[in-house]
Amino acid sequence: IALDYEAELKFYEESNQKDKCYELPDGQQISISSQRFRCPEALFKPDSKLEVKGIHELAFQSIMKCDVDVRKDIYSNVVMSGGSTMFPGISERLSKEVNHLAPSSMKITTIEPS
């Protein structure tokens, strides 16, 4: 997942190293290009026709529904789980996006399985 999607897209367009090869379990090789960072971007910027919010906005809204006294603890202990945590960089991106929404005094820490 790109930390800065627009910068990653621009870098990709200007780069000569566009594709990355992967070997499947059956030995077949496939080449993936910008889909590596464009597909998971939907987690943060879903299609506007769907009227759903990105995971950073959902996390922020959930925290804001909690008691004021525990918000600081929750901001500093955002735990991620599930298959999407396999995307490289998702923890850093979620931290960055929630940080933009949260009060500036809050320290955002995301924890993902290793």
Backbone as a chain_set.jsonl record, in Angstrom:
{"seq": "IALDYEAELKFYEESNQKDKCYELPDGQQISISSQRFRCPEALFKPDSKLEVKGIHELAFQSIMKCDVDVRKDIYSNVVMSGGSTMFPGISERLSKEVNHLAPSSMKITTIEPS", "coords": {"N": [[0.857, -1.169, 0.0], [0.56, 2.148, -0.857], [2.105, 4.819, 0.798], [1.784, 7.454, 0.113], [-0.406, 7.867, -2.213], [-0.77, 9.355, -4.637], [1.849, 10.272, -5.178], [3.132, 7.829, -5.473], [1.839, 6.826, -7.738], [2.636, 8.712, -9.636], [5.42, 8.277, -9.565], [5.452, 5.658, -10.494], [4.528, 5.986, -13.14], [6.643, 7.415, -14.234], [8.768, 5.758, -13.952], [11.032, 3.183, -15.099], [10.934, 0.671, -14.193], [8.436, -0.943, -14.038], [6.924, -3.304, -13.742], [6.472, -6.149, -11.59], [7.608, -9.339, -10.975], [6.063, -12.363, -9.971], [6.105, -15.578, -8.496], [3.896, -18.193, -8.727], [2.368, -20.734, -6.627], [2.226, -23.041, -8.221], [4.373, -22.799, -9.853], [4.166, -21.204, -12.058], [4.82, -18.035, -13.55], [3.863, -14.7, -12.99], [3.256, -11.324, -13.992], [2.916, -8.3, -12.369], [1.704, -5.04, -12.42], [0.933, -1.733, -11.85], [-1.219, -2.466, -10.317], [-0.423, -3.455, -7.904], [-0.374, -1.393, -5.996], [-2.621, 0.057, -6.603], [-4.985, -1.494, -6.306], [-5.264, -2.142, -3.426], [-5.733, 0.449, -2.595], [-8.384, 0.969, -2.593], [-9.284, 0.34, -0.085], [-8.913, 2.612, 1.371], [-9.927, 4.648, -0.196], [-12.765, 4.104, -1.191], [-15.04, 3.365, -3.926], [-17.015, 6.095, -4.818], [-19.669, 5.745, -5.482], [-20.592, 3.711, -3.951], [-21.08, 4.672, -1.451], [-19.674, 4.243, 0.942], [-17.249, 4.421, 3.577], [-13.692, 4.905, 3.921], [-11.289, 2.685, 5.538], [-9.806, 4.083, 7.42], [-11.438, 6.247, 8.091], [-13.603, 4.895, 9.178], [-12.397, 3.683, 11.376], [-11.671, 5.978, 12.82], [-14.229, 7.115, 13.34], [-15.292, 5.101, 14.948], [-13.626, 5.257, 17.19], [-14.277, 7.816, 18.06], [-16.814, 7.399, 19.009], [-16.423, 6.259, 21.406], [-15.957, 6.565, 24.979], [-14.739, 9.666, 26.17], [-12.649, 9.591, 27.982], [-11.165, 7.275, 27.391], [-10.24, 7.451, 24.835], [-7.615, 8.356, 24.186], [-6.032, 6.151, 24.923], [-7.038, 4.256, 23.151], [-6.392, 5.367, 20.643], [-3.639, 5.044, 20.774], [-3.353, 2.345, 20.61], [-4.247, 0.863, 18.274], [-5.339, -1.991, 16.914], [-4.72, -4.184, 14.309], [-6.173, -6.707, 12.276], [-6.696, -9.657, 10.284], [-6.937, -10.577, 6.776], [-6.24, -8.377, 5.165], [-4.159, -7.149, 6.448], [-1.922, -8.2, 5.448], [-1.025, -6.744, 3.344], [1.787, -4.969, 2.383], [2.847, -2.159, 4.204], [0.39, -1.273, 5.129], [-0.16, -0.719, 7.819], [1.365, 1.579, 8.391], [0.179, 3.357, 6.602], [-2.481, 3.453, 7.551], [-2.022, 4.579, 10.065], [-1.045, 7.108, 9.283], [-3.291, 8.187, 7.917], [-5.34, 8.178, 9.895], [-4.126, 9.843, 11.693], [-4.34, 12.294, 10.399], [-7.021, 12.836, 10.787], [-7.461, 12.755, 13.52], [-7.217, 14.541, 16.693], [-4.478, 16.827, 17.018], [-2.908, 16.407, 19.244], [-2.918, 13.723, 19.78], [-1.26, 10.587, 19.788], [-0.813, 8.262, 17.363], [-0.799, 4.817, 17.179], [-0.399, 1.895, 15.442], [-0.952, -1.58, 15.499], [0.009, -4.557, 14.101], [-0.351, -7.999, 13.09], [2.565, -10.081, 13.162]], "CA": [[0.0, 0.0, 0.0], [1.357, 3.366, -0.966], [1.93, 5.798, 1.872], [1.25, 8.606, -0.613], [-0.886, 7.247, -3.447], [-0.504, 10.204, -5.804], [3.291, 10.242, -5.436], [3.456, 6.479, -5.967], [1.324, 6.74, -9.101], [3.526, 9.522, -10.471], [6.691, 7.555, -9.645], [5.237, 4.494, -11.351], [4.434, 6.432, -14.525], [7.946, 7.91, -14.679], [9.787, 4.733, -13.74], [11.165, 2.147, -16.115], [10.753, -0.604, -13.493], [7.003, -0.896, -13.778], [6.329, -4.584, -13.391], [7.146, -7.004, -10.629], [7.261, -10.735, -11.256], [5.769, -13.231, -8.831], [5.967, -16.991, -8.842], [2.749, -18.822, -8.086], [2.712, -22.044, -6.042], [2.372, -24.067, -9.248], [5.583, -22.51, -10.608], [3.886, -20.238, -13.106], [5.22, -16.675, -13.217], [2.984, -13.645, -13.469], [3.807, -9.984, -13.859], [1.918, -7.364, -11.861], [2.206, -3.67, -12.537], [0.432, -0.764, -10.875], [-2.248, -3.083, -9.471], [0.161, -3.696, -6.575], [-0.76, -0.343, -5.059], [-3.93, 0.61, -6.951], [-6.075, -2.322, -5.752], [-5.525, -1.921, -2.0], [-6.128, 1.838, -2.359], [-9.838, 0.961, -2.383], [-9.54, 0.28, 1.357], [-8.877, 3.978, 1.883], [-10.762, 5.492, -1.06], [-13.716, 3.258, -1.919], [-15.806, 4.004, -4.988], [-17.994, 7.021, -4.239], [-21.008, 5.248, -5.767], [-20.956, 2.747, -2.915], [-21.425, 5.418, -0.245], [-19.009, 3.69, 2.121], [-16.066, 5.182, 3.948], [-12.441, 4.169, 4.008], [-11.062, 2.067, 6.845], [-9.305, 5.095, 8.358], [-12.585, 7.01, 8.576], [-14.39, 4.003, 10.036], [-11.664, 3.554, 12.644], [-11.802, 7.257, 13.525], [-15.604, 7.231, 13.832], [-15.45, 4.155, 16.056], [-12.931, 5.816, 18.35], [-15.03, 8.987, 18.519], [-18.019, 6.931, 19.706], [-16.007, 5.78, 22.724], [-15.883, 7.544, 26.056], [-13.626, 10.608, 26.015], [-11.546, 9.204, 28.871], [-10.38, 6.155, 26.876], [-9.83, 7.684, 23.439], [-6.154, 8.437, 24.07], [-5.528, 4.773, 24.964], [-7.428, 3.562, 21.922], [-5.55, 5.911, 19.57], [-2.273, 4.526, 20.865], [-3.387, 0.882, 20.537], [-5.104, 0.4, 17.18], [-4.905, -3.35, 16.561], [-5.2, -4.614, 13.005], [-6.173, -8.152, 12.073], [-7.366, -10.077, 9.061], [-6.134, -10.77, 5.566], [-5.747, -7.118, 4.601], [-2.919, -6.737, 7.109], [-0.809, -8.771, 4.681], [-0.528, -5.738, 2.405], [2.924, -4.224, 2.937], [2.657, -0.729, 4.402], [-0.969, -0.887, 5.54], [-0.128, -0.162, 9.163], [1.873, 2.947, 8.293], [-0.821, 4.175, 5.908], [-3.599, 3.672, 8.459], [-1.557, 5.556, 11.063], [-0.982, 8.422, 8.636], [-4.637, 8.682, 7.613], [-6.046, 8.46, 11.15], [-3.438, 11.003, 12.262], [-4.899, 13.496, 9.781], [-8.367, 13.049, 11.299], [-7.444, 12.841, 14.988], [-6.638, 15.771, 17.257], [-3.019, 16.86, 16.854], [-2.24, 15.975, 20.475], [-2.975, 12.267, 19.889], [-0.22, 9.776, 19.156], [-1.464, 7.107, 16.756], [0.045, 3.635, 17.047], [-1.111, 0.735, 14.925], [-0.285, -2.859, 15.774], [-0.428, -5.572, 13.152], [0.3, -9.286, 13.371], [3.847, -10.228, 12.46]], "C": [[0.901, 1.229, 0.0], [1.061, 4.298, 0.202], [1.343, 7.085, 1.303], [0.867, 8.104, -2.008], [-0.534, 8.062, -4.683], [0.977, 10.195, -6.17], [3.713, 8.881, -5.998], [3.005, 6.319, -7.41], [2.218, 7.521, -10.06], [4.88, 8.817, -10.657], [6.563, 6.369, -10.591], [5.219, 4.891, -12.821], [5.774, 6.872, -15.088], [9.044, 6.857, -14.613], [9.861, 3.77, -14.919], [11.05, 0.743, -15.491], [9.292, -0.717, -13.071], [6.434, -2.202, -13.265], [7.166, -5.334, -12.366], [6.663, -8.424, -10.886], [7.068, -11.508, -9.96], [5.651, -14.66, -9.331], [4.829, -17.586, -8.026], [3.149, -20.188, -7.528], [2.897, -23.159, -7.068], [3.591, -23.84, -10.141], [5.387, -21.509, -11.725], [4.289, -18.845, -12.637], [4.216, -15.694, -13.795], [3.654, -12.297, -13.209], [2.685, -9.05, -13.439], [2.512, -5.968, -11.931], [1.58, -2.782, -11.466], [-0.679, -1.309, -9.987], [-1.739, -3.328, -8.056], [-0.242, -2.638, -5.571], [-2.118, 0.262, -5.396], [-5.075, -0.175, -6.327], [-6.297, -2.083, -4.256], [-5.898, -0.473, -1.654], [-7.629, 1.941, -2.098], [-10.195, 0.841, -0.9], [-9.627, 1.68, 1.962], [-9.762, 4.934, 1.084], [-11.712, 4.602, -1.851], [-14.464, 4.059, -2.979], [-16.913, 4.86, -4.376], [-19.433, 6.578, -4.49], [-21.506, 4.299, -4.673], [-21.396, 3.412, -1.612], [-20.881, 4.757, 1.027], [-17.744, 4.507, 2.364], [-14.846, 4.277, 3.976], [-12.211, 3.638, 5.417], [-10.542, 3.079, 7.865], [-10.451, 5.93, 8.93], [-13.458, 6.171, 9.506], [-13.719, 3.824, 11.399], [-11.816, 4.831, 13.474], [-13.205, 7.423, 14.115], [-15.853, 6.298, 15.014], [-14.8, 4.684, 17.333], [-13.723, 6.992, 18.923], [-16.316, 8.595, 19.244], [-17.701, 6.425, 21.114], [-15.989, 6.925, 23.728], [-14.625, 8.395, 25.897], [-12.409, 10.171, 26.83], [-10.664, 8.091, 28.317], [-9.866, 6.372, 25.454], [-8.32, 7.713, 23.261], [-5.543, 7.036, 24.054], [-5.857, 4.021, 23.68], [-6.592, 4.051, 20.745], [-4.144, 5.301, 19.598], [-2.209, 3.001, 20.799], [-4.374, 0.388, 19.491], [-4.554, -0.943, 16.717], [-5.545, -3.748, 15.24], [-5.162, -6.129, 12.929], [-6.892, -8.461, 10.767], [-6.421, -10.108, 7.876], [-5.553, -9.496, 4.99], [-4.457, -6.647, 5.257], [-1.698, -7.313, 6.407], [-0.258, -7.774, 3.657], [0.635, -4.992, 3.041], [2.588, -2.736, 3.046], [1.282, -0.318, 4.905], [-0.991, -0.245, 6.923], [0.325, 1.296, 9.144], [0.848, 3.865, 7.638], [-2.012, 4.46, 6.817], [-3.224, 4.693, 9.526], [-1.564, 6.964, 10.489], [-2.38, 9.001, 8.43], [-5.431, 9.009, 8.878], [-5.433, 9.688, 11.817], [-3.971, 12.312, 11.685], [-6.285, 13.839, 10.342], [-8.393, 13.335, 12.799], [-6.918, 14.198, 15.457], [-5.108, 15.705, 17.222], [-2.272, 16.383, 18.093], [-2.191, 14.452, 20.626], [-1.821, 11.599, 19.159], [-0.886, 8.496, 18.665], [-0.453, 5.975, 16.639], [-0.81, 2.477, 16.536], [-0.276, -0.509, 15.157], [-0.871, -3.868, 14.812], [0.254, -6.889, 13.485], [1.605, -9.405, 12.595], [4.047, -11.627, 11.964]], "O": [[1.867, 1.322, 0.758], [-0.097, 4.533, 0.545], [0.505, 7.728, 1.937], [1.727, 7.94, -2.873], [-0.049, 7.511, -5.671], [1.321, 10.117, -7.35], [4.554, 8.805, -6.894], [3.723, 5.733, -8.22], [2.522, 7.054, -11.158], [5.415, 8.767, -11.765], [7.46, 6.107, -11.392], [5.821, 4.217, -13.656], [6.024, 6.724, -16.284], [10.129, 7.052, -15.162], [8.883, 3.569, -15.639], [11.068, -0.256, -16.21], [8.962, -0.599, -11.89], [5.535, -2.191, -12.424], [8.384, -5.178, -12.285], [5.464, -8.677, -10.999], [7.806, -11.333, -8.991], [5.168, -14.917, -10.434], [4.805, -17.492, -6.799], [4.176, -20.737, -7.928], [3.635, -24.114, -6.823], [3.82, -24.601, -11.082], [6.365, -21.014, -12.285], [4.121, -18.509, -11.465], [3.775, -15.832, -14.936], [4.501, -12.161, -12.325], [1.629, -9.011, -14.071], [3.662, -5.741, -11.556], [1.703, -3.079, -10.277], [-1.043, -0.671, -8.999], [-2.528, -3.402, -7.114], [-0.437, -2.953, -4.397], [-2.715, 0.922, -4.546], [-6.045, 0.423, -5.862], [-7.434, -1.841, -3.852], [-6.335, -0.201, -0.536], [-8.09, 2.887, -1.459], [-11.302, 1.206, -0.504], [-10.333, 1.898, 2.946], [-10.28, 5.91, 1.625], [-11.499, 4.366, -3.04], [-14.508, 5.288, -2.925], [-17.66, 4.395, -3.515], [-20.335, 7.004, -3.768], [-22.712, 4.118, -4.502], [-22.02, 2.77, -0.767], [-21.556, 4.724, 2.056], [-17.243, 5.19, 1.471], [-14.956, 3.052, 4.045], [-12.851, 4.08, 6.371], [-10.814, 2.941, 9.057], [-10.439, 6.281, 10.109], [-13.988, 6.674, 10.497], [-14.382, 3.815, 12.436], [-12.06, 4.772, 14.679], [-13.346, 7.829, 15.269], [-16.542, 6.663, 15.966], [-15.363, 4.568, 18.422], [-13.822, 7.139, 20.141], [-16.85, 9.389, 20.018], [-18.606, 6.191, 21.914], [-16.004, 8.099, 23.358], [-13.568, 7.883, 25.529], [-11.27, 10.364, 26.405], [-9.513, 7.97, 28.734], [-9.124, 5.538, 24.935], [-7.798, 7.158, 22.294], [-4.64, 6.762, 23.264], [-5.043, 3.241, 23.184], [-6.131, 3.246, 19.935], [-3.542, 5.074, 18.549], [-1.128, 2.424, 20.918], [-5.248, -0.423, 19.798], [-3.443, -1.022, 16.194], [-6.761, -3.659, 15.075], [-4.243, -6.764, 13.446], [-7.608, -7.62, 10.222], [-5.259, -9.714, 7.971], [-4.481, -9.525, 4.386], [-3.734, -5.832, 4.683], [-0.565, -6.957, 6.734], [0.855, -7.947, 3.161], [0.487, -4.438, 4.13], [2.103, -2.131, 2.09], [1.03, 0.872, 5.09], [-1.767, 0.68, 7.163], [-0.27, 2.144, 9.808], [0.666, 5.007, 8.06], [-2.503, 5.588, 6.853], [-4.02, 5.573, 9.852], [-2.033, 7.902, 11.133], [-2.624, 10.169, 8.735], [-6.125, 10.025, 8.92], [-6.143, 10.481, 12.436], [-4.047, 13.32, 12.388], [-6.672, 15.008, 10.365], [-9.252, 14.073, 13.282], [-6.255, 14.911, 14.703], [-4.526, 14.632, 17.382], [-1.108, 15.993, 17.994], [-1.498, 13.943, 21.507], [-1.453, 11.996, 18.054], [-1.454, 7.739, 19.452], [0.623, 6.152, 16.069], [-1.825, 2.13, 17.141], [0.948, -0.489, 15.028], [-2.088, -4.021, 14.714], [1.322, -6.896, 14.097], [1.722, -8.88, 11.488], [5.073, -11.924, 11.352]]}, "num_chains": 1, "name": "protein.A"}
